[in-house]
Amino acid sequence: MTTTTVPAEHAHAPHDEVGIKIGMWLFLFTELILFGGMFIVYAVYRFKNPAQFELASKELDTFIGTVNTIVLLTSSLTVALSIAAIQQGRRRLSMMFLSVTLVLGTAFLVNKYFEWSHKFSAGIYPQSPELLKLPSGEILYFGLYYVMTGLHAFHVIVGMVVLMVMLAMVTRGSITREHHVRLETGALYWHLVDIIWIFLFPLFYLIH
């Protein structure tokens, strides 16, 4: 009677993949708690200062915010297409879609850089003399704006690093048609980044 020997590197692959999925979902849950708390703080201060929040929001560029929303939504599509491509065994196509996702993420950060630079040049930044002259409600609005969009931008950077690692793994064949859970979990993190922005965009840009 013959026996089949399972290669050591694949013997526990299913268990490893389950562990990766559970770990990512737990991590995403902590991220939701973090931003959920910030959304609650925002809601409380906006309830107390509705007129000043609305006035302060007029300082933001709705067009840039809209462009960044479209950019991130498109990036969610391209990262999903990269998964579909690897599931079909089309490695090069998956690499292409991951590369496009990274380009879109970079475009988002560049737009955010120019938006923040414009605010800084106008003297609207934390603890600036111009900002401290404003009513307390507007100061709170911009404080929340910088903290929440800044933290989100940090998550975009982390997400891009994760996707770069995924791209490298696809390139060298570590992620394949049969084993692509790591790419799926990386894409989950990217989708979370996009979902958070979908909430940030109307909260800061569309309240006037």
C-alpha positions as CSV (number, residue, x, y, z in Angstrom):
1,M,0.0,0.0,0.0
2,T,1.4,3.4,-1.0
3,T,1.1,6.5,1.0
4,T,1.0,10.1,-0.2
5,T,3.4,12.5,1.6
6,V,2.2,16.0,1.8
7,P,5.0,18.6,1.4
8,A,5.8,20.3,4.7
9,E,5.2,23.7,3.3
10,H,1.6,22.8,2.3
11,A,0.7,20.5,5.2
12,H,-0.8,23.3,7.3
13,A,-1.7,25.7,4.6
14,P,-5.5,25.6,5.2
15,H,-5.1,26.2,9.0
16,D,-2.6,29.0,8.3
17,E,-5.1,30.6,5.9
18,V,-7.9,30.4,8.4
19,G,-5.6,32.0,11.0
20,I,-4.7,34.8,8.6
21,K,-8.4,35.6,8.0
22,I,-9.4,35.6,11.6
23,G,-6.4,37.8,12.5
24,M,-7.3,40.3,9.8
25,W,-10.9,40.5,10.9
26,L,-9.9,41.0,14.5
27,F,-7.6,43.8,13.4
28,L,-10.3,45.4,11.3
29,F,-12.6,45.3,14.3
30,T,-10.2,47.3,16.4
31,E,-9.8,49.8,13.6
32,L,-13.6,50.2,13.4
33,I,-13.7,50.8,17.2
34,L,-11.0,53.5,16.8
35,F,-12.7,55.4,14.0
36,G,-16.1,54.7,15.5
37,G,-15.1,56.5,18.6
38,M,-13.9,59.5,16.5
39,F,-17.2,59.6,14.6
40,I,-19.0,59.8,18.0
41,V,-16.8,62.7,19.1
42,Y,-17.4,64.4,15.8
43,A,-21.2,63.9,16.2
44,V,-21.2,65.4,19.7
45,Y,-19.3,68.5,18.8
46,R,-21.2,69.0,15.6
47,F,-24.5,68.8,17.6
48,K,-23.2,71.5,19.9
49,N,-21.8,73.7,17.2
50,P,-23.9,73.2,14.0
51,A,-23.6,76.7,12.5
52,Q,-19.9,77.0,13.1
53,F,-19.2,73.5,11.7
54,E,-21.2,74.4,8.6
55,L,-19.3,77.7,8.2
56,A,-15.9,76.0,8.7
57,S,-16.7,73.3,6.1
58,K,-16.9,76.0,3.4
59,E,-13.2,76.4,3.7
60,L,-12.7,72.9,2.2
61,D,-12.5,72.1,-1.5
62,T,-15.5,69.9,-2.3
63,F,-14.1,69.2,-5.8
64,I,-10.8,67.7,-4.4
65,G,-12.8,65.7,-1.9
66,T,-15.0,64.4,-4.6
67,V,-12.0,63.5,-6.8
68,N,-10.4,61.6,-3.9
69,T,-13.6,59.7,-3.3
70,I,-13.8,58.6,-6.9
71,V,-10.1,57.7,-6.8
72,L,-10.5,55.5,-3.7
73,L,-13.7,53.9,-5.0
74,T,-11.9,53.0,-8.2
75,S,-9.0,51.6,-6.3
76,S,-11.4,49.3,-4.4
77,L,-12.5,48.0,-7.8
78,T,-9.0,47.4,-9.1
79,V,-7.9,45.5,-6.0
80,A,-11.0,43.3,-6.3
81,L,-10.1,42.7,-9.9
82,S,-6.6,41.7,-8.9
83,I,-8.1,39.0,-6.7
84,A,-10.4,37.8,-9.5
85,A,-7.4,37.7,-11.9
86,I,-5.3,35.6,-9.6
87,Q,-8.2,33.2,-9.0
88,Q,-8.2,32.7,-12.7
89,G,-4.5,32.0,-12.7
90,R,-3.8,35.3,-14.6
91,R,-0.8,36.4,-12.6
92,R,0.3,39.3,-14.8
93,L,-3.2,40.7,-14.9
94,S,-3.4,40.5,-11.1
95,M,0.0,42.4,-10.9
96,M,-1.3,45.0,-13.3
97,F,-4.4,45.7,-11.2
98,L,-2.4,45.8,-8.0
99,S,-0.1,48.3,-9.6
100,V,-3.0,50.5,-10.7
101,T,-4.4,50.4,-7.2
102,L,-1.0,51.6,-5.9
103,V,-1.0,54.4,-8.4
104,L,-4.5,55.4,-7.3
105,G,-3.5,55.4,-3.7
106,T,-0.6,57.7,-4.5
107,A,-2.9,60.0,-6.4
108,F,-5.1,60.2,-3.3
109,L,-2.1,61.2,-1.1
110,V,-0.9,63.7,-3.6
111,N,-4.3,65.4,-3.7
112,K,-4.4,65.4,0.1
113,Y,-0.9,66.9,0.2
114,F,-2.0,69.8,-2.0
115,E,-5.2,70.3,0.0
116,W,-3.4,70.4,3.3
117,S,-0.7,72.7,1.8
118,H,-3.4,75.2,0.7
119,K,-4.8,75.2,4.2
120,F,-1.4,75.7,5.7
121,S,-0.6,78.6,3.3
122,A,-3.9,80.2,4.4
123,G,-2.8,80.0,8.0
124,I,-5.4,77.3,8.9
125,Y,-3.5,74.6,10.8
126,P,-3.5,73.4,14.4
127,Q,-2.5,76.2,16.9
128,S,-2.0,78.8,14.1
129,P,-2.7,82.4,15.0
130,E,-5.3,82.6,12.2
131,L,-7.1,79.5,13.4
132,L,-7.1,80.6,17.1
133,K,-8.9,83.8,16.1
134,L,-11.9,81.8,15.0
135,P,-14.9,80.8,17.2
136,S,-14.4,77.6,19.3
137,G,-16.7,75.6,17.1
138,E,-14.6,76.2,14.0
139,I,-11.4,75.5,15.9
140,L,-12.9,72.1,16.9
141,Y,-14.0,71.4,13.3
142,F,-10.5,71.9,11.9
143,G,-9.0,70.0,14.8
144,L,-11.1,67.0,14.0
145,Y,-10.5,67.5,10.3
146,Y,-6.7,67.3,10.7
147,V,-6.8,64.4,13.2
148,M,-9.3,62.2,11.3
149,T,-8.1,62.9,7.8
150,G,-4.5,62.7,8.9
151,L,-5.1,59.3,10.6
152,H,-6.9,58.1,7.5
153,A,-4.0,59.2,5.3
154,F,-1.7,57.2,7.6
155,H,-3.9,54.2,7.0
156,V,-3.7,54.7,3.3
157,I,0.1,54.7,3.5
158,V,0.0,51.5,5.5
159,G,-2.5,49.9,3.1
160,M,-0.1,50.8,0.2
161,V,2.8,49.1,2.0
162,V,0.6,46.0,2.4
163,L,-0.4,46.0,-1.2
164,M,3.3,46.4,-2.3
165,V,4.1,43.3,-0.3
166,M,1.2,41.5,-1.9
167,L,2.5,42.6,-5.3
168,A,5.9,41.3,-4.6
169,M,4.4,37.9,-3.4
170,V,2.3,37.7,-6.6
171,T,5.4,38.5,-8.7
172,R,7.6,35.8,-7.2
173,G,4.7,33.2,-7.1
174,S,4.1,33.1,-3.4
175,I,0.4,34.0,-4.1
176,T,-1.2,31.7,-6.6
177,R,-4.5,30.6,-7.9
178,E,-4.6,28.0,-5.2
179,H,-3.2,30.1,-2.3
180,H,-4.4,33.7,-2.5
181,V,-5.8,34.3,1.0
182,R,-3.0,36.8,1.8
183,L,-4.1,38.9,-1.2
184,E,-7.7,38.7,0.0
185,T,-6.8,39.9,3.5
186,G,-4.7,42.7,2.1
187,A,-7.6,43.8,0.0
188,L,-9.9,43.7,3.0
189,Y,-7.7,46.3,4.7
190,W,-7.7,48.4,1.6
191,H,-11.5,48.2,1.5
192,L,-11.7,49.4,5.1
193,V,-9.6,52.4,4.2
194,D,-12.0,53.2,1.4
195,I,-15.1,52.7,3.6
196,I,-13.7,55.1,6.3
197,W,-13.2,57.8,3.6
198,I,-16.8,57.3,2.4
199,F,-17.9,58.4,5.9
200,L,-15.3,61.2,6.3
201,F,-16.1,62.8,2.9
202,P,-19.7,63.8,3.7
203,L,-19.0,64.6,7.4
204,F,-16.4,67.2,6.5
205,Y,-17.1,68.3,2.9
206,L,-20.9,68.0,2.4
207,I,-22.4,69.6,5.5
208,H,-22.9,73.1,3.9
